Each structure stands twice: as structure tokens, then as C-alpha cells.
Amino acid sequence: MKKNLLFLSLLGVSYFLTAQGVKFEEYDLANGLHVILHQDNAAPVVTTSVLYHVGAKDEKPDRTGFAHFFEHLLFEGTKNIERGKWFSIVSSNGGKNNAYTNDDFTYYYEVFPSNNLELGLWLESERMLHPVINQIGVDTQNEVVKEEKRLRVDNSPYGRFLENVKKNLFDNHPYKHTTIGEMDHLDAASLEEFLAFNKKYYVPNNAVLVVAGDIDVPTTKKMIADYFGEIPRGADVPRVNIKENPIEQPIKAVAYDPNIQIPAVVTGYRMPALTTREAKVLDMISTYLSDGNSSKLYKKMVDEQKMALQVGAFNISQEDYGMYLIFGLPLGENSLESLVEAMDEEVVKIQNELISPKDFQKLQNKFETDFVNANASVEGIANSLAEYYTFYGDTNRINSEIEVFRSISREEIQAVAKKYLNKNQRLVLDYLPESAKK
């Protein structure tokens, strides 16, 4: 990529990239905060986001749920924002905000009219520098998280489906735990433990700040320096480095759910990290198998053979390991074993035959469209920029990733299926109604 402008600043080295696609500028503050700016003056809107490189995998085994808990806790208030006023400040100034947590990171963002950019920056600097973490806030959010768990997991049909996949696919890595965590762990945690978690992970050198939209770059840089420049750098953050032994023998497991009447079955495979080329190939395989009503699994098992109510394949890419899952819900008297056999037949076809040129072109078109849609808004662009920097160390991946998909061949799809989607390398989980327990 050609560098159009290169200059040194007091805060670090900055450069402006030009090419067809997303233009951006990035630099580091002295405290380690990585800043990415994307100017798009097409509409008077600006997104301010901060990605913290901390997720569920960074928690202690007896304190699961901390990362997700902090997603809630850090909306409680700050030294300069009265408790419970965060959302009203945002909405009263024409904005919206949200946050989410997964196993690898936590992401916060605000979208404002561009004349409120400074407000967005102030809010995020307050979250980073001045959060109020006290027992009142911990107790309040503890109840909020418990209610979320009851709604989304405990009382939701198939709510523990992924939880049971994870704990059987991973032996040592913290991916074996759920993102929402165990409520007993949160109940047992002291206030000092929450304060220590914040001090360890919510530091500028563990974060990426993205400002995308209708901005003036020099003015934005001045605001960023004013609001974030004096935040102290934290200690270097240790990264999880736990390896799993390869799966060489099939794993058979059973789980029960009191909220379902129709059983389900999933075949699960442990995959390489999201940064690998193979992870992109597996994305294409899952799309080929189950994206839309014309996909191979749906057309065969739902439309033609009428043996499944629902069937699908998806690749969950994560920083350290991924999970490739194929699942089905039987129709009528069809057994879970017959579903697995039918799903396996389609996988074996990919392993033994090249997919057709027509299907391959359809895949290419789909990924081109998805790539464009992912970066069709400043919100999407901000998210992509933060993730590409954090996990690939290459922010310009926002422009080049589509070339990876374009370069994948039919032969490579076949080779990756042969390498990873084998019966001796997988979990088969029967997910049954509680009434089926003997």
C-alpha cells in the first residue's frame, strides 16, 4: 500500500493510506493507546469506539464472567458522570451507544451527530480514566447479569447448546468456559478483585480507539490528545498461551435441556486461529453447506428428504482456536444418528470432489457482497479497523482481506475439508430434552 503522507508527531508515527477502499490514519499515544482515524464526510455522523483486548478467556477459572460483567459495570458512572446517567447523556445529545463482549475482547461504541464528537471522546476517556467501581454498582449489575443469564441461557430453548459444545471441545484452554460465566463466581468475588481486573485490563496500552465518520483530522487529534494523552500507561498485559492437544479420537457427549422438546445433534471440530488462511477457507465451506435455502445441507435434509426441521454449519473464528459446527434438529421419527450420517455425506463430497464452478462463483459473489456490507457504514468500518489491528496487527486488512477470499481455490477448499473435517477429530453431541434423561 502506498504511503501518501508520512510524518512524525510528538505522540508517535502517523501515516495516511490511500487506495480504493477504506482510507485511515493510525498512530500511538505515548501511553500505548493505539488510535485509528477514518474520515468520511458524506454524512454528519461520527462513531467513537474503544476495543479492549480482554475477553472471557482472560479470566481466572474460578472467576468466570468478569469480562462480560465489566461490559455492564462500566456504564454505571464515573467521577464526572453521575451514576445511572450515562445513557441519558447519550440519548439527550442525539446519540446511541452499545457494547458487547466475547471470549477475546470487549467493545464499546457511541454514534453521535458529528458536532458531538467531543462528547463521545470524553465519555470513553471517562470510562478509561475515572470509572467508579463500588459495591453499589457491583451489586446492581450482578442482578442485571443474573437476569440476562436467566433470560438468554437458563430459560431459553437450546440456551446451553454452545456451552456444552465448548466444554467438550476444550480440555485446557479457557474457551471451555462460557462468556457469561458462572453466577457463583461473581457472587464470591470481592470488590478488590473487580478493582484489580479494571486496573489490569482497562488501560490505554490494552486498547484501540477508533474515530470514524465526519471529522476534521487535526481537530480530532487535538481532542484525543487532550482527553486520552494524560491517562497513565498500565503494566504490560499478559496474553493467554494455553495449548490444546489435537483431537485424535472421536468424542461422544450428551447434554440435557429442560426447555426443549425436540432434540438436536451437533458435530464439532476444533479449528485453527482466526488469523490463519484455513479459517477463511472454513468460512467458505460453512457458507457452501448452509447459507440459505439453496445450500447443500438445507436443500437435501429439509427440502428434499424432509428429515430435518433445521440444519446448519458455521465456523466460529476466535483468536486462539476456532470451532466448526454442523447441527441438525430432526423432523418426525428421524434419529439423530441419521442426521449425522446425512451431514457427513455432504462433508465427504467436499473432501472427495471439487465443488462445481457454478457453486464456486456463487461463493465468491457472496463473500464479495458480505465484505462490502460489513464496511457500508462508519459503525461497521470502526469495528473492522479495531479488530484487524488488534488480531492481525494489520489495520489495512480492511482493504486486503477480500483478496484472501478471492485467492482461495476449489482445490484448497477440498484440501482443508480433508485436513480438518474428519470423524476422528470431532465431538458428536446429542442435545436432548430433560425428559429423555433416564
C-alpha distance (Angstrom), angle and dihedral (degrees) to the residues before:
residue distance angle dihedral
M1 . . .
K2 3.80 . .
K3 3.79 117.2 .
N4 3.78 108.1 -135.9
L5 3.75 96.7 -179.0
L6 3.77 130.9 19.5
F7 3.76 123.9 177.5
L8 3.75 140.9 151.3
S9 3.75 120.8 -121.0
L10 3.75 131.8 -174.7
L11 3.79 88.3 -105.9
G12 3.76 99.8 50.6
V13 3.78 142.6 -71.8
S14 3.77 117.2 -41.1
Y15 3.77 133.1 -173.9
F16 3.75 138.2 -179.8
L17 3.78 117.5 -139.1
T18 3.75 122.6 -153.3
A19 3.74 128.3 -168.2
Q20 3.73 138.9 110.5
G21 3.76 103.9 -60.7
V22 3.78 131.6 33.5
K23 3.80 116.7 -3.2
F24 3.78 118.0 -154.3
E25 3.76 144.8 161.2
E26 3.79 125.3 -143.7
Y27 3.77 137.8 -175.1
D28 3.81 142.2 152.4
L29 3.77 128.3 -111.5
A30 3.79 117.2 -136.8
N31 3.81 90.1 -104.2
G32 3.81 91.5 59.7
L33 3.80 99.2 -101.3
H34 3.80 109.0 145.0
V35 3.80 112.7 -140.8
I36 3.81 125.9 -160.9
L37 3.81 121.9 -174.2
H38 3.80 126.2 -167.0
Q39 3.79 117.4 -176.7
D40 3.79 117.8 -154.7
N41 3.79 114.8 157.9
A42 3.80 95.9 179.4
A43 3.82 92.2 106.7
P44 3.82 131.5 18.3
V45 3.80 93.9 -111.1
V46 3.80 132.1 110.8
T47 3.80 132.8 -169.2
T48 3.78 120.6 -152.6
S49 3.78 115.0 -169.3
V50 3.78 139.4 168.9
L51 3.78 124.1 -161.2
Y52 3.80 115.7 -161.6
H53 3.78 114.0 -160.0
V54 3.79 94.2 -131.3
G55 3.77 127.3 103.6
A56 3.76 141.6 151.8
K57 3.79 92.4 -66.6
D58 3.81 90.5 65.7
E59 3.81 94.2 61.7
K60 3.78 127.8 103.2
P61 3.82 113.0 -103.6
D62 3.80 90.9 -115.2
R63 3.80 94.2 44.3
T64 3.79 103.9 52.3
G65 3.78 118.5 159.9
F66 3.82 96.3 42.8
A67 3.82 96.4 118.4
H68 3.80 93.2 50.5
F69 3.80 90.5 42.7
F70 3.80 90.2 56.1
E71 3.78 90.4 53.3
H72 3.81 85.2 66.0
L73 3.79 99.1 32.9
L74 3.79 95.9 57.1
F75 3.79 91.9 62.1
E76 3.82 89.6 61.4
G77 3.78 95.1 89.7
T78 3.79 145.3 -86.3
K79 3.78 138.2 -125.3
N80 3.80 87.8 -82.0
I81 3.81 100.8 31.6
E82 3.78 115.8 69.4
R83 3.77 115.4 -123.8
G84 3.81 111.4 -87.1
K85 3.83 94.5 11.9
W86 3.82 100.5 98.6
F87 3.80 97.2 94.2
S88 3.78 94.7 42.0
I89 3.82 90.5 52.8
V90 3.79 89.5 53.5
S91 3.80 97.2 44.8
S92 3.81 94.9 43.4
N93 3.79 88.8 56.7
G94 3.79 94.7 52.1
G95 3.77 96.3 -99.2
K96 3.76 142.2 119.0
N97 3.78 131.7 -151.2
N98 3.76 142.4 -175.7
A99 3.78 144.1 162.7
Y100 3.78 139.7 -155.6
T101 3.78 139.0 -170.1
N102 3.78 132.6 -152.2
D103 3.79 134.9 167.8
D104 3.81 93.3 -75.7
F105 3.81 110.1 33.2
T106 3.80 149.1 0.9
Y107 3.80 120.3 -128.2
Y108 3.81 129.7 -163.0
Y109 3.79 126.6 -177.8
E110 3.80 144.9 169.8
V111 3.79 128.8 -161.7
F112 3.80 116.0 -156.2
P113 3.78 140.1 163.2
S114 3.78 102.0 -87.1
N115 3.80 93.0 -109.4
N116 3.82 86.7 67.9
L117 3.80 96.2 55.6
E118 3.78 90.9 115.4
L119 3.79 90.4 56.0
G120 3.80 91.3 54.8
L121 3.79 91.5 50.2
W122 3.79 92.1 47.4
L123 3.80 91.9 50.7
E124 3.80 93.3 52.3
S125 3.80 93.0 43.8
E126 3.81 88.2 51.8
R127 3.81 90.2 51.6
M128 3.80 90.4 51.4
L129 3.82 99.6 41.0
H130 3.79 109.6 24.5
P131 3.82 111.9 28.3
V132 3.78 115.3 154.4
I133 3.78 107.5 -136.4
N134 3.77 109.7 179.8
Q135 3.78 138.0 144.6
I136 3.80 93.4 -95.8
G137 3.79 91.8 57.6
V138 3.80 93.1 43.1
D139 3.78 92.3 51.1
T140 3.81 92.5 46.1
Q141 3.79 95.1 49.9
N142 3.78 91.6 42.6
E143 3.79 88.1 64.9
V144 3.81 91.2 44.8
V145 3.80 92.1 53.0
K146 3.80 92.1 45.8
E147 3.80 90.4 53.5
E148 3.82 90.3 48.2
K149 3.80 90.0 51.9
R150 3.80 91.7 49.2
L151 3.79 91.0 49.8
R152 3.81 100.3 41.9
V153 3.80 102.3 29.5
D154 3.79 118.7 12.0
N155 3.81 97.8 43.2
S156 3.80 99.7 25.7
P157 3.82 121.7 100.1
Y158 3.82 108.9 -110.0
G159 3.81 87.6 3.3
R160 3.82 92.7 141.0
F161 3.77 95.6 42.9
L162 3.81 97.1 105.2
E163 3.80 91.9 37.1
N164 3.80 90.4 61.4
V165 3.79 92.5 45.0
K166 3.79 91.5 53.6
K167 3.77 97.5 47.6
N168 3.80 90.6 51.9
L169 3.82 97.8 42.7
F170 3.80 95.0 50.6
D171 3.78 127.3 52.4
N172 3.80 103.5 173.8
H173 3.79 110.5 5.6
P174 3.83 116.5 92.1
Y175 3.79 88.8 -122.2
K176 3.80 82.5 88.1
H177 3.82 88.1 77.4
T178 3.79 127.5 74.7
T179 3.79 122.6 -106.5
I180 3.79 92.8 -127.1
G181 3.79 89.9 51.8
E182 3.77 133.2 -160.2
M183 3.79 117.4 -46.6
D184 3.80 91.6 -145.1
H185 3.80 88.5 61.1
L186 3.79 92.1 54.2
D187 3.81 91.7 45.3
A188 3.79 91.1 52.9
A189 3.82 95.6 47.8
S190 3.78 119.3 105.2
L191 3.78 125.2 -136.3
E192 3.80 88.1 -111.5
E193 3.81 89.8 60.2
F194 3.80 91.7 54.4
L195 3.79 90.7 48.4
A196 3.81 90.3 50.0
F197 3.81 92.2 50.2
N198 3.79 90.3 52.7
K199 3.80 92.8 47.7
K200 3.81 91.8 49.3
Y201 3.81 101.5 46.3
Y202 3.82 110.4 16.9
V203 3.78 94.9 72.5
P204 3.82 129.6 119.3
N205 3.80 93.9 -112.7
N206 3.82 88.6 59.8
A207 3.79 95.2 49.5
V208 3.79 144.2 74.6
L209 3.79 120.6 -149.4
V210 3.80 116.4 -156.6
V211 3.79 125.3 -172.4
A212 3.78 113.4 -174.1
G213 3.77 131.7 173.1
D214 3.78 139.1 30.6
I215 3.80 100.4 9.3
D216 3.76 140.9 137.8
V217 3.78 103.7 -130.9
P218 3.83 101.3 -145.7
T219 3.80 91.6 46.0
T220 3.81 91.2 47.7
K221 3.79 91.8 50.4
K222 3.79 90.4 52.4
M223 3.82 90.9 51.7
I224 3.79 91.8 48.0
A225 3.79 91.5 50.7
D226 3.80 90.7 48.7
Y227 3.80 96.5 48.6
F228 3.81 103.0 32.5
G229 3.79 106.6 21.3
E230 3.80 96.3 83.7
I231 3.80 96.7 46.6
P232 3.81 106.3 115.3
R233 3.78 119.5 -112.5
G234 3.77 113.8 -114.1
A235 3.77 129.8 -138.0
D236 3.78 115.7 -75.7
V237 3.79 109.2 -81.3
P238 3.82 115.8 -123.1
R239 3.79 115.9 -131.7
V240 3.78 126.5 -137.7
N241 3.79 109.8 -102.8
I242 3.79 105.1 175.8
K243 3.78 118.4 141.0
E244 3.77 128.8 -154.3
N245 3.77 124.3 -143.7
P246 3.81 111.9 -119.4
I247 3.79 117.4 -94.1
E248 3.80 105.7 -112.9
Q249 3.79 101.7 160.5
P250 3.81 126.7 50.3
I251 3.81 115.8 -98.8
K252 3.80 118.5 -142.7
A253 3.80 119.4 -165.1
V254 3.80 139.9 165.8
A255 3.79 128.9 -154.3
Y256 3.79 131.9 -179.0
D257 3.79 131.2 -142.9
P258 3.82 123.2 -167.8
N259 3.82 90.7 -159.1
I260 3.82 98.9 63.6
Q261 3.79 138.1 70.5
I262 3.81 98.1 -178.0
P263 3.81 115.5 66.7
A264 3.78 124.5 -136.9
V265 3.77 137.1 -158.4
V266 3.79 131.2 -152.8
T267 3.77 133.1 -171.8
G268 3.80 109.1 -153.3
Y269 3.79 130.2 -167.5
R270 3.79 127.9 -171.0
M271 3.79 109.3 -125.3
P272 3.82 137.9 -165.6
A273 3.80 122.8 -92.2
L274 3.80 122.5 -68.2
T275 3.81 91.7 -109.8
T276 3.81 92.9 64.0
R277 3.76 122.6 97.9
E278 3.79 88.9 -127.9
A279 3.82 90.0 63.7
K280 3.82 88.6 60.9
V281 3.79 91.3 49.5
L282 3.80 89.4 51.9
D283 3.81 89.1 52.3
M284 3.78 87.6 57.7
I285 3.81 92.7 47.4
S286 3.80 92.4 52.6
T287 3.80 90.6 49.2
Y288 3.79 90.7 49.1
L289 3.79 91.7 51.2
S290 3.77 102.7 43.2
D291 3.79 117.6 3.7
G292 3.78 106.7 122.4
N293 3.78 135.4 -20.6
S294 3.80 92.7 -64.9
S295 3.81 93.7 56.4
K296 3.79 119.2 116.3
L297 3.79 99.3 -107.5
Y298 3.80 97.0 41.5
K299 3.78 95.2 45.1
K300 3.79 92.7 48.1
M301 3.81 103.8 38.5
V302 3.80 102.5 29.7
D303 3.80 105.8 28.0
E304 3.79 106.0 29.0
Q305 3.79 108.2 24.8
K306 3.82 95.2 26.0
M307 3.77 91.0 -148.3
A308 3.80 98.3 126.8
L309 3.79 135.6 51.9
Q310 3.76 89.6 -159.4
V311 3.79 136.3 1.6
G312 3.77 134.1 174.1
A313 3.77 149.1 154.7
F314 3.77 126.7 -145.5
N315 3.76 138.0 171.1
I316 3.80 115.4 -139.1
S317 3.79 105.3 -159.2
Q318 3.80 117.3 -160.5
E319 3.78 137.4 171.8
D320 3.81 98.1 -98.9
Y321 3.82 106.6 16.5
G322 3.77 134.9 -0.5
M323 3.79 132.8 -145.5
Y324 3.79 124.6 -135.6
L325 3.79 111.6 -160.6
I326 3.80 133.7 -175.2
F327 3.79 115.5 -175.4
G328 3.77 140.7 175.6
L329 3.80 141.6 -175.5
P330 3.81 113.3 -148.6
L331 3.77 124.6 -124.4
G332 3.78 118.6 -139.3
E333 3.79 115.8 -34.4
N334 3.78 96.2 -13.9
S335 3.79 111.7 128.6
L336 3.77 128.1 -130.4
E337 3.79 87.8 -118.4
S338 3.81 91.1 58.2
L339 3.82 90.0 51.4
V340 3.79 91.6 52.2
E341 3.79 90.3 49.1
A342 3.80 92.0 51.5
M343 3.81 92.6 46.5
D344 3.79 90.5 48.9
E345 3.79 91.3 52.7
E346 3.79 91.0 61.6
V347 3.79 92.2 47.9
V348 3.79 91.3 50.0
K349 3.79 89.8 52.0
I350 3.80 89.9 57.5
Q351 3.80 89.8 48.2
N352 3.82 94.2 49.8
E353 3.81 103.4 33.2
L354 3.78 135.3 40.0
I355 3.77 111.5 -114.9
S356 3.80 112.0 -109.5
P357 3.82 120.9 -88.5
K358 3.80 88.3 -118.5
D359 3.81 93.2 54.3
F360 3.78 90.4 44.2
Q361 3.80 92.1 54.0
K362 3.79 89.5 47.8
L363 3.80 88.6 54.4
Q364 3.79 92.1 50.0
N365 3.80 91.2 49.9
K366 3.80 91.2 49.4
F367 3.79 93.6 52.6
E368 3.80 92.3 45.9
T369 3.81 88.9 54.0
D370 3.80 93.8 45.5
F371 3.79 91.2 49.8
V372 3.79 92.1 52.6
N373 3.81 92.7 45.7
A374 3.81 93.0 49.9
N375 3.80 89.4 59.5
A376 3.79 98.9 36.3
S377 3.82 94.4 106.1
V378 3.77 135.2 41.2
E379 3.82 87.8 -116.6
G380 3.78 91.1 57.8
I381 3.78 92.5 43.7
A382 3.81 92.0 51.3
N383 3.79 91.3 52.0
S384 3.81 93.4 46.8
L385 3.81 93.4 48.5
A386 3.80 92.0 51.3
E387 3.79 94.8 48.2
Y388 3.80 96.5 44.1
Y389 3.79 90.8 52.2
T390 3.80 94.7 44.7
F391 3.79 99.8 46.0
Y392 3.80 104.8 24.8
G393 3.78 100.5 29.5
D394 3.79 84.1 -133.6
T395 3.79 116.3 99.9
N396 3.79 91.1 -178.8
R397 3.79 87.4 67.6
I398 3.80 82.9 93.9
N399 3.80 85.9 75.4
S400 3.78 101.5 31.8
E401 3.82 104.9 41.7
I402 3.80 92.6 85.3
E403 3.80 87.9 61.3
V404 3.81 88.8 61.7
F405 3.80 90.7 57.4
R406 3.81 91.4 44.1
S407 3.79 89.9 54.0
I408 3.81 95.8 52.4
S409 3.79 111.2 106.1
R410 3.78 133.3 -154.3
E411 3.79 88.0 -111.3
E412 3.80 90.8 55.3
I413 3.79 91.3 51.2
Q414 3.78 88.8 53.9
A415 3.81 93.0 46.6
V416 3.82 94.5 50.3
A417 3.81 91.5 48.2
K418 3.80 89.1 52.2
K419 3.79 92.1 48.6
Y420 3.79 100.9 47.3
L421 3.81 112.9 16.5
N422 3.78 100.6 70.4
K423 3.80 129.1 132.9
N424 3.79 94.7 -123.4
Q425 3.84 90.9 55.1
R426 3.76 100.5 55.5
L427 3.75 152.4 75.9
V428 3.80 121.8 -121.4
L429 3.78 109.2 -160.9
D430 3.80 123.1 -171.7
Y431 3.80 107.7 -156.0
L432 3.79 107.2 -161.1
P433 3.80 140.4 179.7
E434 3.80 113.7 -97.2
S435 3.81 87.8 -116.6
A436 3.81 89.4 66.7
K437 3.79 91.9 64.4
K438 3.79 110.1 109.6
